[in-house]
């Protein structure tokens, strides 16, 4: 949502960006086979509308709403979530809402052109706009990056290929997906993989330590959560979060009170009671 403001700071006032808030409901993996295809209504100018879809991790996702705002707001509301529920019930018979494990909201940007803005600024030399990337922005991201580098940046500066660059990212692996023999072999090399920390997602201490120690490291609870899925299960971190916090404190050599959920001032603890 800030691309318009960034363009203004550079001296280009041609980009107008708005914000669209979307609220979601997430169901436990226990209901993962409720649908096998993505279901949604006829799209409108605000997007695809409410959908019911199976995630890659076998959860069921309901949403999002589409509320246009002039400010950033990631809070959920009774009205928003009830709207999601009503639309889901219109598409599906008896959606298993009893298996709801969390709800959340996010902001997505849209431009006054209602299309991707990927171009060189007409008023500021050397400024390239990548703004208003609506759906399917995530799917388009690799192609957008190639286009910007090859077709736009390449016309401004001479680009030289870095032959040492390795463009292949080593995929993350999950201990629970290994065979029994592979698990036993890994535990022999690193015993921490034999200790389950997140019972809901079957994530081991070894996996958590790996993402805290790798470069770049996960430095907070949400960083560990995104890379390992620790805390993304039915209890939403109710059991594993304290131990993950202890590992973060130990590995970063910081007090437990300094561990945060998502950086800045999102501290988990305020002090010692005894």
Secondary structure, 3 states (H helix, E strand, C coil): CCHHHHHHHHCCCCCCEEEEEEEEEEECHHHCCCCCCCEECCCECCECCCEEEECCCCCEEEECCCEEECCCCCCCCHHHHHHHHHHHHHHCCCCCHHHEEEEEEEEEEEECCCCCEEEECCCCCCCEEEECCCCCHHHHHHHHHHHHHHHHHHHHCCCCCCCCCCCCCCCCCCHHHCCHHHHHHHHHHCHHHHCEEECCCCEEHHHHHHHHHCCCCCCCHHHHHHHHCCCCCCCCCCCCHHHHHHHHHHHHCCCHHHCECCCCCCECCCCCCC
